[in-house]
């Protein structure tokens, strides 16, 4: 593909105003096959997550901290997927996948905001599970509605500020061409190499965000599960131990899927070079996981199933 710089002239220099996304594939036939598949995935993602939010909202039996966090996770997943899927679907039908500089910045900002929010929220949900299992008598006091609300507000605000700092540091750099992003969406490792100016500060901001939010959240989650295992081992009843483990099995599956795929993509010696494997992993954590999360949390959840039955019964009468 021939690179077009789409220059904006500024004296003797020019700056890029458009980027070109290489997409998932450059084969037109394959893109036409992928379009209905990913359209179906996106529709299912919206339906399942918005349906779960509505179900938790209207059913008083689900007005507990765990389901409050789960409804916020569903909102994050809808926003996470919506920051990428609509443009990706449109690009399947285009010969040249261009994206304006500002649109690229907005996409990166929303994607990063939701990604960091999900990392932090998964850690908060792990803490919630530890308190429920390790300190059941104090659970309602420790995880009160006010505290849960502050936790979610804290997650959203810190993720917003981190995303804003990363976006400003990345897109305030000077881009004079080339302008081809070797991915199907705007992501930091693929954008920074295109800059014509020193990117040390931008890369430092990204590194600090990764340490504090991604690795920090992962460490909190691991520690929480360490305490959960210790609490389960202290239980005298085998039945109680199994029941306690089942309450956090869905969350553990969600954590494993998200962190394993995300870290596989970004923890590479040179993450600026995107291989076919990297694109598949990116599709998994950015598009498929938002669809799978509500299914993971609902599949073996008796309370969710009972809530669905109650909703169906009310709809009939």
N, C-alpha and C positions, 0 to 999 in steps of 0.2 A: 504494500500500500504506500502510495506517495504521501509524504507529510506536507500538509499545508499549514503555514504559520499563522494565518489570519492576523497580520500585524496591525498594531495601532502605533502610528509614527509619533515619536517624541524627540524632536531635534534630529540628531544623527543616529538615534537608536529606535528600535521597535520593540513592542511588548506583545505577548500572546494574549488574545482575547477569547480564543476558542481552543478546546482540547479535542482530540480524537480518541475515542475509546475503542480498543481492539475487539472487545466483547468476548463471549465464551468461545466463539468459533467464527472463522471467516468463510465457512462453506455455507452458501445460501440455502441449499437443500436441507442441511442439518438445522439451520436456524428456523426454517419453516416447520420442522418437526418439533423443535424445542418450544416454540411459541405456545401451542395449546397445552403442553405439559406444564410449563411454568405459570401459565394463566390459571390453570386448574389449581396448582399449588397455592397461588396467591389468593384465589377465591376461598379455598378451604381455610387458609390461614386467617383471613378476615372473619369468616363465618364462625369458626371454632372459638377464636379468641374473644370476639365481640359477644358471642353467645354465652361464653363463660363469665364475662364481666356482668352481663345482664342477669344471668342466673344467680350469681353471688349477690348482686344488688337487691333482687326482689325476694330472695328466700331468706327469712330471718334465721333459719337454722345454720346458715353459712356465715353469719356475722361474727366471725372469730378472727383473731390475728392471722392465723395461717391462710385463711381464704381472702383476707384483706390484702396480704402481700401477694397472693396468687393473682388477684384481680389487677394489681399494679403490674405484675410480671406480664400478664396478658396484654395490657395497654402498651408496655414497652415493646413486646413482640410485634404488635400491629404496626407501631411507629418504625421499628427496626426494619421490618420487611418492606414497608411502604417507602422508605427512603431510597430503596434500590430497585424493587421489582417493577413499578410502573415504567420507569425509564428503560430498564433492561428489556421489558416486553416490547416497548416502542422501537428500540434499537434492532430487535430481531427482524423488523419489517423495513429497515432502512439500509441503503447501500453504504452510506457514510455516517458513522455514529459520532456526531459532533455534540459537544456540550459546552455551553458558555462558561467563561471563567467564573462568574458569580454563581451560576447554577452548580458548578463543581464544588465551590466553597460551601454552599448551602447543604448539598448532599453530604459532604464530608462532615460538616458540623452536626447534622441530625444523626447520621450513622454513628459517629463517635460518642455523642451524647447518650444515645440509647445503648450503645455497647458498654460504656462505663457504668451506666445505670444498672444494666443487667448483672455485671460483675459484682457490684456492691450489693444489689438486692439479693442475689444468691447467697452472699455472706450473711446478710441480715436474716434470711430465711433459715440458714443453718443455726444461727444463734437462737432463733425462735424454737427450733426443734430441740436444741439442747435444754433450754429452759423448760419446755413441755415435758421432757423425759427425765431430766436431772433434778428439777425443782417443781414438781407438779403442784404442790400445795401453795406455792408462791406465784404460780404462773399468771393468774389473773391480775395480780398486783404489779409484777414486773412488766408484763406485756399488756398494759392497759391501753385503751383506745388512744389516749393522748400521746403516750410514748410511741405507739406504733405510727401515729400520724407524723410525729417529729422524725422518726427514723426514715420514713418515705420522703419527707420534705428534705431531710439532710442528704439522702441519696441523690435525689433529683437536682438539688442546688449545687452540690459539689461536682456532680457529673457535668452539669451545664457550664460551670466556670472552667473546669478542666478542658472541656471540648472547645469552649470559646478561646481559651489561651492557645490551644493547639492550632485551631483554625486561623487565628490572626497571625501566629508565628509562621505558619506554612504559606498562607496566601498573601502575606505582605512582602514576600520575597520577589525578586525581579525575574520574570520569565520572558526570555527573548527567543525561544525556539531551541530545540524541537518541541513538539506539542503532542506527541503520541503517548497515551497512557496504556501500558500493557496489561489492561484488566478490563472488567465489565462495569466497574464503578470507580469513583474517585477515592483513592486510598493513599495515605501518607507515604508509604515506602515507594510507590510508583510515581508520585508527584514530585517529591523532593529532588530526585536526580535530574529533573528537567529544568531546575532553577539555574540561573546564570550568576547568582550571588552566593555569598557564604551562608551555608545552612546550619552552622554550628549551634546557634541559639535555638533554632527550630527543633533540631535533633535532641538537644538537651531537654527541652520542654517535653518532648515525646517520651524520652527515657524516664524522666521524673514521674510523669503520669503513669507509665507502665509499672514502675516500682511501687508507687503509693497505692494506685487503684487496682491494677490487675493482679500483681503479685501479692499486694496487701490483702485483697479480697480472697485470693486463693489460700493464703496462709490462715486467715481467720476461719475460712470454711474447713480447712484441714484440722485446725485446733478444736473447732466446735465438734467435729466428728470424732476426734480423739476423746473428748469429754463424754460424748454420747456413748461410745463403745465402753468406756470405763463405767458409766452409769448402768448400762445394760448388763455388764458382767457382775455388778453388785446385786442385781435382782435375784431373789431366791426362786421365783417361779419361772419355769421355762416358757409357759404360755404368755406371761407378762413380757418376757424378753422378746418373743416373736412379735407380739403386738406393738411393742415399742419400736422395733426395727422396721416394721411395715409402715409406720407413720412417717418415716423419713426415706423410705426406699425410692419413692418418686422423685424427691428432691435430689437425692444422690445420683440418680440416673441423669437428671437434667444437668447437674453440675459437671458430671463426667463428660457428657456430650459437648457442652459448651466450651469448657476449658481445654479439653484435649484437642479439639479441632482448631480453636483460636490460637492456642500456643503452637500447634504444628505449623500454622501458616506464618506466624510472626517471629517465632524463635528460630530463625535460620541465619546462617552466616551472611547471606546476601539476599534479603527479602525483597529487594527492588526488582529482581528477576523472577517473573511469574511463569511457572511451568503449568502444564495441563493438570497435574496433580494438585497444585496450589489453587487453581480455579475451582476444582471439584470440592476441595475442602472449604473454600470460601462460600460456595453455593450451599454447602451443608450447614455451616454455622450462621450464615446471614439470611438464608431463605428457607431451608428445610427445618432447622431447629425451632424457629417461631411457629411453624405449623405443627411440629411434634409435641411441643411443651404442653398444650392443653390436653392432648391425647394421653401423654405420660401421666399427668396428674389426675385424669378422670378414669382411666382404664380399670384400675383396681381400687378406686375410691368409692366406698359404699355411700358416704354422705352425698357425694356428687350425683351418684346414680339415683339415690332416693329423692334428691332435689329435682332431678329431671322428671322422675315419675310424678312428683307433686305438681310440677309445672304443666305437664301433659294433662293431668287430671283436672286442673283448674281451667285449662284451655277448652276442654270438652264440655265443662259445665259453666 
